[in-house]
């Protein structure tokens, strides 16, 4: 397989039918020059800060002017008055969450008091479910309307949260179409806005430096994406490089591209690479999307990177390996058949998942061989990835969300 043939995979399946977020939602017939009061926005994570900032930008175009809440630098740059910065709200793990409970409860009380004092017209809660679902109940009791942006993943675990959502959320804005259908069946008003990756990936891609041009076209190009967390890299990079060694034996002129997401992880990456010094690997930090785009096959740590890889319709092998306690606990609470979000969206195994002890160089290599030697198998994967990409929507999700929020507040006002 040469790299020229492989690029046909990126344009394989035709797009048909409407897609969520394919065009900005129509503005409400009654334009509000100013809301009846300020809008409260709450997020406690960097990703939520970016999405909320885009939303505020669109709401300003619709005439809303007064915003306050919790967030980060992106929201502050859009003129949101921050009562707390996300860096003081980020909590990872059960133990940290337990330790932070009293501090976050005090923050919730303070923000609610401020929302009541200012006469907030509504609250937009962005992701951050551990805090926001509890806060939604407090807002509802205070008579403040609640809009939730980015559904908690109750379809994967904690479906019992649906009761809290039904009682306390007035409008749920989802990223995926199946989530809207799920809420409709439960009697929750919901709209799908599409996924922000669709808008962000082209912008990020333009900012990334192109990969070096090679003199001789490779037999095949393989991307290794071991993740952005230390635990992921330490558990997955070794098997990936072991598989790369086997790939190199099969395809002597293969181009192996290793993605680096964080410079703080480079000492760890180099220490693992030393164990596979015989494998010629190109390491590129800050060019993850370029690697996904260029690769004929990608070997990817399960997570958001799988959605980004699906955007380029690049066949992939998903790897998932965590501590055994976390894995066993997860098997008790997770409700889905699959781990990878790509397969959850496809509702079938569009890309093979290798879990825990299955993550070996030999298993990775065997799936790699199947993808590269069985054209029918590969084409089926590409078609599924094209379907997944279409479920992410098109256009500007923040604009779609702003349209739904404006209509909701206009209807409530009337």
C-alpha positions as CSV (number, residue, x, y, z in Angstrom):
1,X,0.0,0.0,0.0
2,X,1.5,3.4,-0.9
3,X,0.6,6.7,0.6
4,X,-1.0,7.9,-2.7
5,X,-3.6,5.1,-2.7
6,X,-4.3,5.5,1.0
7,X,-5.5,9.1,0.6
8,X,-8.6,7.8,-1.2
9,X,-9.9,6.7,2.2
10,X,-10.5,10.4,3.2
11,X,-13.1,11.0,0.5
12,X,-14.8,7.6,0.4
13,X,-18.4,7.9,1.7
14,X,-20.9,10.3,0.5
15,X,-22.7,12.7,2.8
16,X,-26.4,12.5,2.7
17,X,-29.2,14.1,4.7
18,X,-29.2,16.9,7.3
19,X,-26.7,16.8,10.1
20,X,-26.9,18.4,13.6
21,X,-25.5,21.8,13.6
22,X,-25.3,21.9,9.8
23,X,-26.5,25.5,9.9
24,X,-27.0,28.1,12.6
25,X,-30.3,27.8,14.3
26,X,-32.8,30.5,13.2
27,X,-32.9,33.4,15.6
28,X,-36.1,33.9,17.6
29,X,-38.7,36.1,15.9
30,X,-38.6,38.4,18.9
31,X,-35.0,39.8,19.1
32,X,-34.0,40.8,22.6
33,X,-31.9,43.9,22.5
34,X,-31.1,43.2,26.2
35,X,-32.0,40.3,28.4
36,X,-34.3,41.0,31.3
37,X,-31.3,40.4,33.5
38,X,-27.7,39.1,33.4
39,X,-26.8,35.5,32.3
40,X,-24.9,33.3,34.7
41,X,-22.4,30.9,33.2
42,X,-20.7,28.1,35.2
43,X,-17.9,25.8,34.1
44,X,-14.9,24.4,36.0
45,X,-12.8,23.0,33.2
46,X,-10.6,24.4,30.4
47,X,-12.7,22.7,27.7
48,X,-15.9,24.2,29.1
49,X,-14.2,27.6,29.2
50,X,-13.6,27.5,25.5
51,X,-17.1,26.4,24.6
52,X,-18.7,29.0,27.0
53,X,-16.5,31.8,25.5
54,X,-17.7,30.9,22.0
55,X,-21.3,30.9,23.2
56,X,-20.9,34.3,24.9
57,X,-19.5,35.7,21.6
58,X,-22.6,34.5,19.7
59,X,-25.0,35.8,22.4
60,X,-23.5,39.2,22.2
61,X,-24.3,39.3,18.5
62,X,-27.9,38.6,19.6
63,X,-28.0,41.6,21.9
64,X,-27.1,40.1,25.3
65,X,-24.5,42.2,27.2
66,X,-24.3,41.1,30.8
67,X,-22.5,37.9,31.8
68,X,-20.9,36.7,35.0
69,X,-20.0,33.3,36.6
70,X,-17.0,30.9,36.8
71,X,-14.7,30.2,33.9
72,X,-11.2,30.8,32.5
73,X,-9.2,33.1,30.4
74,X,-11.2,32.6,27.2
75,X,-14.5,33.7,29.0
76,X,-12.7,36.6,30.6
77,X,-11.5,37.7,27.2
78,X,-15.1,37.8,26.0
79,X,-16.1,40.1,28.9
80,X,-17.5,37.6,31.4
81,X,-17.0,38.8,35.0
82,X,-15.4,35.9,36.7
83,X,-16.4,35.1,40.3
84,X,-13.9,32.1,40.3
85,X,-11.3,30.9,37.9
86,X,-11.3,27.3,36.6
87,X,-7.8,26.7,37.9
88,X,-9.3,26.8,41.4
89,X,-12.1,24.4,40.5
90,X,-10.3,21.6,38.6
91,X,-10.6,18.3,40.6
92,X,-9.3,15.0,39.4
93,X,-10.1,11.7,41.1
94,X,-12.4,10.6,44.0
95,X,-10.0,11.5,46.8
96,X,-9.4,15.1,45.5
97,X,-13.2,15.5,45.0
98,X,-13.8,14.5,48.6
99,X,-11.2,17.0,49.9
100,X,-12.6,19.8,47.7
101,X,-16.3,19.3,48.7
102,X,-16.5,21.9,51.4
103,X,-14.6,24.5,49.3
104,X,-16.8,23.9,46.2
105,X,-20.0,23.9,48.3
106,X,-19.0,27.3,49.7
107,X,-18.4,28.5,46.1
108,X,-21.8,27.3,45.0
109,X,-23.5,29.1,47.9
110,X,-21.6,32.3,47.1
111,X,-22.4,32.2,43.3
112,X,-26.1,31.5,44.0
113,X,-26.3,34.4,46.4
114,X,-24.8,36.6,43.7
115,X,-27.1,35.3,41.0
116,X,-30.2,36.1,43.1
117,X,-28.9,39.5,44.1
118,X,-28.2,40.4,40.4
119,X,-31.5,39.0,39.2
120,X,-30.0,36.5,36.7
121,X,-32.4,35.7,33.9
122,X,-31.0,32.2,33.5
123,X,-28.0,30.0,34.2
124,X,-26.0,28.2,31.5
125,X,-24.2,25.3,33.1
126,X,-21.4,24.0,30.9
127,X,-20.3,20.4,31.4
128,X,-18.6,19.9,34.9
129,X,-21.4,17.6,36.0
130,X,-20.2,16.7,39.5
131,X,-20.6,20.4,40.5
132,X,-23.2,21.6,38.0
133,X,-25.9,18.9,38.6
134,X,-25.9,19.8,42.3
135,X,-25.9,23.5,41.5
136,X,-28.8,23.0,39.1
137,X,-31.0,21.9,42.0
138,X,-30.0,25.0,44.0
139,X,-30.8,27.3,41.1
140,X,-34.1,25.7,40.5
141,X,-35.1,26.1,44.1
142,X,-34.2,29.8,43.8
143,X,-36.4,30.2,40.8
144,X,-33.6,30.6,38.2
145,X,-34.1,28.8,34.9
146,X,-31.4,26.3,34.0
147,X,-29.9,25.6,30.6
148,X,-27.3,22.8,30.5
149,X,-24.7,22.7,27.7
150,X,-22.8,19.4,27.1
151,X,-24.8,16.5,28.5
152,X,-23.3,14.5,31.3
153,X,-22.4,11.0,29.9
154,X,-25.3,9.3,31.7
155,X,-25.6,7.0,28.7
156,X,-22.3,5.5,29.8
157,X,-22.7,5.5,33.6
158,X,-24.8,7.1,36.3
159,X,-28.0,6.9,34.3
160,X,-29.8,7.6,37.7
161,X,-28.9,11.2,37.2
162,X,-31.7,11.5,34.6
163,X,-34.1,12.1,37.5
164,X,-32.1,15.1,38.7
165,X,-31.8,16.4,35.1
166,X,-35.6,16.0,34.5
167,X,-36.4,17.9,37.7
168,X,-33.9,20.7,37.5
169,X,-32.9,21.3,33.9
170,X,-35.2,23.4,31.7
171,X,-33.2,23.0,28.4
172,X,-30.5,20.5,27.6
173,X,-28.1,21.2,24.7
174,X,-26.3,18.1,23.5
175,X,-23.3,17.4,21.3
176,X,-24.6,14.2,19.8
177,X,-28.0,13.4,18.1
178,X,-28.5,10.2,20.1
179,X,-28.4,12.2,23.3
180,X,-31.3,14.4,22.2
181,X,-33.3,11.3,21.4
182,X,-32.5,9.8,24.8
183,X,-33.7,13.0,26.6
184,X,-36.8,13.2,24.5
185,X,-37.8,9.7,25.6
186,X,-37.3,10.8,29.2
187,X,-39.5,14.0,28.8
188,X,-36.5,16.5,28.9
189,X,-36.5,19.3,26.5
190,X,-33.3,19.0,24.5
191,X,-31.6,20.2,21.3
192,X,-28.5,18.9,19.5
193,X,-26.0,21.6,18.6
194,X,-23.2,19.4,17.1
195,X,-19.6,19.0,18.4
196,X,-17.2,21.9,18.7
197,X,-14.3,19.7,17.3
198,X,-15.8,20.2,13.8
199,X,-15.1,23.9,14.0
200,X,-11.9,23.8,16.0
201,X,-10.0,21.1,14.1
202,X,-9.5,23.2,10.9
203,X,-8.4,26.2,12.9
204,X,-5.9,24.1,15.0
205,X,-4.7,22.3,11.8
206,X,-3.8,25.7,10.2
207,X,-1.7,26.6,13.3
208,X,0.2,23.3,13.3
209,X,3.5,23.1,11.4
210,X,3.4,20.8,8.4
211,X,5.3,17.5,8.8
212,X,8.7,17.3,7.1
213,X,8.6,16.2,3.5
214,X,10.4,12.9,2.9
215,X,12.5,12.2,-0.2
216,X,11.1,8.7,-0.9
217,X,7.4,7.9,-0.6
218,X,6.9,5.5,2.3
219,X,5.3,2.1,1.9
220,X,2.8,3.2,4.5
221,X,2.4,5.9,7.2
222,X,1.5,4.9,10.7
223,X,0.6,7.3,13.5
224,X,1.3,6.5,17.1
225,X,-0.8,8.6,19.6
226,X,-0.2,7.4,23.1
227,X,-2.2,10.1,24.9
228,X,-1.7,13.3,26.8
229,X,-1.5,11.9,30.4
230,X,1.5,10.4,32.0
231,X,-0.3,7.2,32.9
232,X,-1.5,6.7,29.3
233,X,2.0,7.2,27.9
234,X,3.7,4.9,30.4
235,X,1.2,2.1,29.8
236,X,0.7,2.4,26.0
237,X,3.8,3.7,24.3
238,X,5.8,0.5,24.9
239,X,3.3,-1.8,23.1
240,X,2.9,0.8,20.4
241,X,6.6,0.9,19.7
242,X,6.7,-2.9,19.9
243,X,4.0,-3.0,17.2
244,X,6.0,-0.5,15.2
245,X,9.0,-2.9,15.2
246,X,6.8,-5.6,13.7
247,X,5.3,-3.2,11.2
248,X,8.8,-2.2,10.1
249,X,9.7,-5.8,9.4
250,X,6.6,-6.1,7.2
251,X,7.1,-2.7,5.6
252,X,10.8,-1.7,5.6
253,X,10.0,1.7,4.2
254,X,7.1,2.5,6.6
255,X,7.0,6.0,8.0
256,X,6.3,5.8,11.8
257,X,5.1,9.1,13.3
258,X,4.9,9.5,17.1
259,X,2.8,12.4,18.4
260,X,3.7,14.3,21.5
261,X,1.1,16.4,23.3
262,X,3.0,17.8,26.3
263,X,6.6,18.8,26.6
264,X,6.6,17.7,30.3
265,X,6.1,14.1,29.1
266,X,9.2,14.2,26.8
267,X,11.6,12.7,29.4
268,X,9.2,9.7,29.8
269,X,8.8,9.4,26.1
270,X,12.5,9.4,25.5
271,X,13.1,6.8,28.2
272,X,10.6,4.4,26.5
273,X,12.0,5.1,23.1
274,X,15.5,4.1,24.2
275,X,14.2,0.6,24.8
276,X,13.2,0.5,21.1
277,X,16.2,2.3,19.7
278,X,16.3,0.0,16.7
279,X,12.9,1.3,15.5
280,X,13.2,4.4,13.3
281,X,10.4,6.7,14.6
282,X,9.8,10.4,13.9
283,X,8.8,12.2,17.0
284,X,6.7,15.4,16.5
285,X,5.3,17.4,19.4
286,X,2.5,19.8,18.7
287,X,1.6,18.2,15.3
288,X,-1.0,15.7,16.5
289,X,-3.6,16.6,13.9
290,X,-1.0,16.6,11.1
291,X,-0.1,13.1,12.1
292,X,-3.8,12.0,12.1
293,X,-4.3,13.5,8.7
294,X,-1.2,12.0,7.2
295,X,-1.5,8.5,8.6
296,X,-2.9,5.5,6.7
297,X,-3.5,3.7,10.1
298,X,-3.4,5.3,13.5
299,X,-2.8,3.5,16.8
300,X,-4.6,5.7,19.4
301,X,-5.1,5.9,23.1
302,X,-8.9,5.8,23.8
303,X,-10.3,9.3,24.4
304,X,-11.0,12.6,22.5
305,X,-8.1,11.8,20.1
306,X,-10.3,9.0,18.6
307,X,-12.9,11.6,17.6
308,X,-10.2,13.8,16.1
309,X,-8.9,10.8,14.2
310,X,-12.4,10.0,13.0
311,X,-12.6,13.5,11.6
312,X,-9.9,12.6,9.1
313,X,-11.6,9.2,8.4
314,X,-8.3,7.5,9.3
315,X,-8.7,3.8,10.3
316,X,-7.5,3.3,13.8
317,X,-6.8,0.8,16.5
318,X,-8.0,1.9,20.0
319,X,-5.9,1.0,23.1
320,X,-7.2,1.3,26.6
321,X,-5.2,0.2,29.6
322,X,-5.6,1.6,33.2
323,X,-5.0,0.3,36.7
324,X,-6.8,-2.9,37.4
325,X,-8.8,-1.5,40.2
326,X,-10.1,1.3,38.0
327,X,-10.9,-1.1,35.2
328,X,-12.8,-3.5,37.5
329,X,-14.7,-0.6,39.0
330,X,-15.5,0.7,35.5
331,X,-16.9,-2.6,34.4
332,X,-19.4,-2.5,37.3
333,X,-20.8,1.0,36.5
334,X,-20.3,1.5,32.7
335,X,-23.5,0.8,30.7
336,X,-22.1,0.8,27.2
337,X,-20.8,-2.1,25.2
338,X,-17.7,-0.1,24.1
339,X,-15.0,2.0,25.7
340,X,-14.2,4.2,22.7
341,X,-16.5,7.2,22.0
342,X,-16.1,6.5,18.2
343,X,-17.6,3.0,18.7
344,X,-20.3,4.4,21.0
345,X,-21.4,6.9,18.3
346,X,-21.2,4.2,15.6
347,X,-23.2,1.9,17.9
348,X,-20.9,-0.9,16.7
349,X,-17.2,-1.7,16.7
350,X,-16.1,0.6,14.0
351,X,-12.5,0.4,15.3
352,X,-11.1,-2.6,17.2
353,X,-10.7,-1.9,20.9
354,X,-7.8,-3.6,22.7
355,X,-8.3,-3.5,26.5
356,X,-5.9,-4.2,29.4
357,X,-4.0,-7.4,28.8
358,X,-5.0,-7.4,25.1
359,X,-2.8,-4.4,24.6
360,X,0.3,-6.3,23.2
361,X,2.5,-5.6,20.1
362,X,1.3,-8.8,18.5
363,X,-2.4,-8.0,18.9
364,X,-1.9,-4.5,17.5
365,X,0.1,-5.8,14.6
366,X,-2.5,-8.4,13.7
367,X,-5.2,-5.8,13.5
368,X,-2.9,-3.5,11.5
369,X,-2.3,-6.3,9.0
370,X,-6.1,-6.9,8.6
371,X,-6.7,-3.2,8.0
372,X,-3.8,-2.9,5.4
373,X,-4.4,-6.2,3.5
374,X,-8.2,-6.6,3.5
375,X,-9.5,-3.8,1.3
376,X,-13.2,-4.6,2.0
377,X,-12.5,-4.6,5.8
378,X,-10.7,-1.2,5.5
379,X,-13.5,0.3,3.4
380,X,-16.1,-0.7,5.9
381,X,-14.1,1.0,8.7
382,X,-13.8,4.2,6.6
383,X,-17.5,4.2,5.9
384,X,-18.3,3.9,9.7
385,X,-15.8,6.7,10.5
386,X,-17.5,8.9,7.9
387,X,-20.8,8.2,9.6
388,X,-19.3,9.2,13.0
389,X,-17.9,12.4,11.5
390,X,-21.4,13.3,10.2
391,X,-22.9,12.8,13.6
392,X,-20.6,15.5,14.9
393,X,-22.4,18.1,12.8
394,X,-21.2,21.0,10.7
395,X,-21.0,24.7,11.1
396,X,-20.7,26.6,14.4
397,X,-22.2,24.7,17.5
398,X,-21.9,27.9,19.6
399,X,-24.1,29.8,17.1
400,X,-26.6,27.0,17.1
401,X,-26.6,26.9,20.9
402,X,-27.1,30.7,21.1
403,X,-30.1,30.4,18.8
404,X,-31.7,27.8,21.0
405,X,-31.0,29.8,24.1
406,X,-32.4,33.0,22.6
407,X,-35.6,31.2,21.5
408,X,-36.0,29.6,24.9
409,X,-35.6,32.9,26.8
410,X,-37.9,34.7,24.4
411,X,-40.6,32.1,24.8
412,X,-40.2,32.1,28.5
413,X,-40.4,35.9,28.6
414,X,-43.7,35.8,26.6
